[in-house]
């Protein structure tokens, strides 16, 4: 068997499909997709609960599937409850778009372009082929392991969501674009909508750089998983020899009707970010991170990135030691680690404790742990403090801990979700006057322009529909 696998490793590209089937059959793809589906829901805030919108997205996806060479394949289309702008596919026909991406798209044709591209990845079995390459690369380790009686092994069943969502190659992206162009044309959409939306995605990426000083991505941003440019998409359109579509489907009016009221930004049930302040109305607390730190909200923790590799993580745990936070740190949180400077104190009247772990990251940083007892749970703040900036950050760490405070029920009710609102332009409306209606303290014009696919020279006409946030 090892000899056979070694021969397969040396086989030419003509046997690539056979190799893929050997490592991961279509049945394996379905099994892995089904198993990873729940992990994707957990990672991205679950499915978005808007039946009209989800049925609409599913109808577009199922329509596009009928134009493929594998029209009898079962697909599952899901709108994820995440403000992150992204779309991706799992093996076995699982295709996802985030509500953040849905809010950014301008019409049905642009959303169809995204979905058609992801269907192209599924039809081409790119996830399976990528896993095949990784598995074959490790076959040498298996052979070595057998010779040396090592227990090293590669288990295809351990394929995880992060591995599946790692970036595609440029060749894979081009193939998915080429197929997506064909599917769009057959369905009656102009494939150029795929390129126009990619330009919007690039503008959104630039906006994130402006807002956060860097691309604000957890690794799952659009260009982390899709190394594409609009020029390459246009080349795919030319190379695909797609059908010329007369009177192509755009469907902006129906699209705006479907997205009117869609949740925008963070879901209040997962907490809200206001600049450097994080507020969780349901759990009734808030805290503020230091200047030069940028907050990132995830379903399981709140993260903040700071200068020189500094970082903050807040998560929650059961209060297994009651209100004794000193004992929580030493007995529950860090029982096998040497901690120093352990002390008890109060944070706005709530029991708290902190400790220091020295010499993490090969001695280049220290960790500060702070545990706060709030409403019968423990809120854990973990700080990474690089020694190069330790003097500057020590006071900021203390300020962050002391900024943690409870919200009254009345205060919690003041925070309501933001949503997309479709506005019909009135005489006298300008991009400047409408952008000032956005509920943001900074870069209102830039946010408005990206949301609506415009630039600073765009003119509005009475009766035109635009997106606002309220």
FENURNOR-V441217 format. One record per residue. RES is the residue in one letter. SS is DSSP state (A for helix, B for strand, O for the rest). PSI is psi in degrees with one decimal (none if undefined). Layout:
# FENURNOR-V441217
RES,SS,PSI  RES,SS,PSI
This chain:
# FENURNOR-V441217
X,O,-43.4  X,A,-37.6  X,A,-43.1  X,A,-46.3  X,A,-38.5  X,A,-39.2  X,A,-41.0  X,A,-35.6  X,A,-31.5  X,O,-1.3  X,O,156.0  X,O,177.9  X,A,-19.1  X,A,-25.7  X,A,13.5  X,A,-44.4  X,A,-39.3  X,A,-38.3  X,A,-41.3  X,A,-43.9  X,A,-33.8  X,A,-43.3  X,A,-42.0  X,O,104.1  X,O,165.0  X,A,-34.1  X,A,-37.9  X,A,-41.1  X,A,-44.6  X,A,-42.4  X,A,-44.1  X,A,-43.1  X,A,-44.3  X,A,-39.0  X,A,-37.2  X,A,-16.1  X,A,-46.2  X,A,-34.3  X,A,-38.4  X,A,-43.3  X,A,-40.8  X,A,-42.9  X,A,-31.9  X,O,31.0  X,O,12.7  X,O,-179.7  X,B,145.8  X,O,126.8  X,O,83.1  X,O,95.9  X,A,-41.3  X,A,-42.8  X,A,-45.5  X,A,-37.4  X,A,-38.1  X,A,-48.1  X,A,-42.2  X,A,-39.5  X,A,-39.2  X,A,-46.8  X,A,-47.2  X,A,-35.0  X,A,-43.9  X,A,-35.3  X,A,-35.1  X,O,-16.5  X,O,-2.0  X,O,169.3  X,O,-8.1  X,O,51.5  X,O,-17.0  X,O,-0.5  X,O,139.0  X,O,130.8  X,O,148.5  X,B,118.0  X,B,127.6  X,B,134.2  X,B,120.3  X,B,142.4  X,O,66.1  X,O,136.8  X,O,-12.7  X,O,135.6  X,O,105.6  X,O,165.7  X,B,148.5  X,B,171.7  X,B,148.0  X,B,161.3  X,O,152.9  X,O,9.9  X,O,22.8  X,B,116.5  X,B,135.4  X,B,140.0  X,B,144.9  X,B,156.4  X,A,-25.8  X,A,-40.8  X,A,-41.6  X,A,-40.3  X,A,-30.5  X,A,-33.9  X,O,151.6  X,O,-21.5  X,O,176.1  X,A,-35.6  X,A,-40.3  X,A,-42.3  X,A,-39.2  X,A,-36.4  X,A,-41.0  X,A,-47.7  X,A,-40.8  X,A,-39.8  X,A,-44.4  X,A,-36.8  X,A,-37.0  X,A,-38.5  X,A,-41.5  X,A,-48.3  X,A,-38.5  X,A,-6.0  X,O,43.5  X,A,-39.0  X,A,-41.3  X,A,-42.1  X,A,-35.9  X,A,-40.7  X,A,-35.1  X,A,-46.6  X,A,-42.9  X,A,-38.7  X,A,-43.0  X,A,-34.5  X,A,-24.9  X,O,-3.8  X,A,-33.3  X,A,-36.2  X,A,-36.4  X,A,-43.0  X,A,-45.7  X,A,-40.4  X,A,-40.2  X,A,-38.3  X,A,-31.5  X,A,5.0  X,O,29.9  X,O,153.6  X,O,3.9  X,O,132.8  X,O,159.7  X,O,123.1  X,O,113.1  X,A,-26.1  X,A,-11.4  X,A,5.0  X,O,124.5  X,O,173.5  X,A,-40.9  X,A,-38.1  X,A,-42.1  X,A,-35.7  X,A,1.0  X,O,156.2  X,O,141.1  X,O,159.3  X,O,163.0  X,A,-32.6  X,A,-42.1  X,A,-42.6  X,A,-41.0  X,A,-42.3  X,A,-42.4  X,A,-37.6  X,A,-45.7  X,A,-45.7  X,A,-41.9  X,A,-38.7  X,A,-44.0  X,A,-43.6  X,A,-42.7  X,A,-45.3  X,A,-44.5  X,A,-30.5  X,A,-8.8  X,O,10.6  X,B,151.1  X,O,123.9  X,O,-16.8  X,A,-17.3  X,A,-27.6  X,A,-42.6  X,A,-39.6  X,A,-37.3  X,A,-32.4  X,A,-35.3  X,A,-37.1  X,A,-40.4  X,A,-39.2  X,A,-39.4  X,A,-38.7  X,A,-38.8  X,A,-41.4  X,A,-36.5  X,A,-42.0  X,A,-37.6  X,A,-40.2  X,A,-41.8  X,A,-37.4  X,A,-0.1  X,O,0.3  X,O,171.5  X,O,116.1  X,O,85.0  X,O,142.8  X,O,12.1  X,O,-10.4  X,O,18.5  X,O,164.8  X,A,-46.1  X,A,-6.4  X,A,-35.5  X,A,-10.1  X,O,89.2  X,O,79.2  X,O,159.7  X,O,158.2  X,A,-34.5  X,A,-40.5  X,A,-35.6  X,A,-42.0  X,A,-36.7  X,A,-39.3  X,A,-37.7  X,A,-43.8  X,A,-42.1  X,A,-25.0  X,O,-12.9  X,O,46.0  X,O,156.2  X,O,140.8  X,O,124.0  X,O,116.8  X,O,140.4  X,O,58.3  X,O,153.2  X,B,128.3  X,O,-53.9  X,O,50.7  X,A,-41.3  X,A,-47.9  X,A,-33.7  X,A,-45.9  X,A,-35.0  X,A,-37.7  X,A,-33.8  X,A,-6.4  X,O,118.4  X,O,-1.2  X,O,141.6  X,B,137.1  X,B,137.2  X,O,-156.2  X,O,147.3  X,O,125.9  X,A,-29.2  X,A,-15.7  X,A,-1.0  X,O,158.5  X,B,144.5  X,B,127.8  X,B,88.5  X,O,-114.8  X,O,3.2  X,B,134.0  X,B,130.6  X,B,132.4  X,B,97.0  X,O,-38.2  X,O,-41.6  X,O,-7.6  X,O,58.6  X,B,164.7  X,B,158.5  X,B,164.0  X,B,136.2  X,O,162.9  X,O,167.4  X,O,149.2  X,O,7.8  X,O,144.1  X,B,123.8  X,B,144.2  X,B,123.6  X,B,131.3  X,O,164.7  X,O,-22.0  X,O,-14.4  X,O,160.0  X,B,127.5  X,B,153.4  X,B,128.9  X,B,134.9  X,O,-172.4  X,A,151.1  X,A,30.6  X,A,6.4  X,O,150.7  X,B,160.6  X,B,140.7  X,B,130.0  X,B,128.3  X,B,-175.7  X,B,148.8  X,B,164.0  X,B,145.7  X,O,78.3  X,O,-8.7  X,O,24.2  X,O,-136.7  X,O,7.0  X,O,92.6  X,A,-26.2  X,A,-46.3  X,A,-31.8  X,A,-44.9  X,A,-47.8  X,A,-32.2  X,A,-24.8  X,A,-52.8  X,A,-45.8  X,O,55.7  X,O,-22.0  X,O,14.8  X,O,142.6  X,O,118.0  X,O,152.6  X,B,169.8  X,B,40.3  X,B,128.6  X,B,150.0  X,B,149.6  X,B,-176.1  X,B,144.1  X,B,102.9  X,O,45.6  X,O,-3.3  X,B,138.9  X,B,139.1  X,B,165.5  X,B,159.6  X,B,162.7  X,B,164.5  X,B,136.4  X,B,120.5  X,B,147.2  X,B,36.8  X,A,172.1  X,A,52.9  X,A,37.6  X,A,5.4  X,O,-8.2  X,B,164.8  X,B,157.8  X,B,136.3  X,B,125.5  X,B,132.7  X,B,127.8  X,B,130.5  X,B,129.6  X,B,118.9  X,B,119.7  X,O,47.6  X,O,17.4  X,B,164.7  X,B,125.8  X,B,123.7  X,B,119.3  X,B,118.4  X,B,125.9  X,B,134.3  X,B,118.2  X,B,98.9  X,B,137.5  X,A,-22.7  X,A,-23.7  X,A,21.5  X,A,-44.1  X,A,-35.8  X,A,-28.1  X,A,-18.4  X,A,-45.1  X,A,-37.5  X,A,-36.3  X,A,-47.0  X,A,-40.6  X,A,-40.7  X,A,-44.3  X,A,-45.2  X,A,-14.0  X,O,-13.3  X,O,124.7  X,B,157.7  X,B,152.8  X,O,137.7  X,O,165.1  X,A,-39.0  X,A,-41.3  X,A,-41.0  X,A,-35.8  X,A,-18.1  X,O,-20.5  X,O,117.0  X,O,156.9  X,O,151.7  X,B,149.1  X,B,160.5  X,B,131.6  X,B,125.9  X,B,127.2  X,B,133.0  X,B,121.9  X,O,132.8  X,O,157.5  X,O,132.4  X,O,-15.9  X,O,139.1  X,O,168.0  X,A,-31.1  X,A,-44.6  X,A,-38.1  X,A,-36.9  X,A,-29.9  X,O,-11.6  X,O,-9.5  X,O,141.0  X,O,49.6  X,O,147.4  X,O,-17.7  X,O,154.9  X,O,44.8  X,A,-44.0  X,A,-46.0  X,A,-40.1  X,A,-43.7  X,A,-44.7  X,A,-44.7  X,A,-44.1  X,A,-33.1  X,O,9.2  X,O,37.7  X,O,175.6  X,O,-179.2  X,O,-15.3  X,O,3.4  X,O,137.0  X,O,146.6  X,O,150.2  X,O,146.4  X,O,134.7  X,O,-14.6  X,O,145.7  X,B,133.1  X,B,164.1  X,B,132.1  X,B,169.8  X,B,129.1  X,O,none
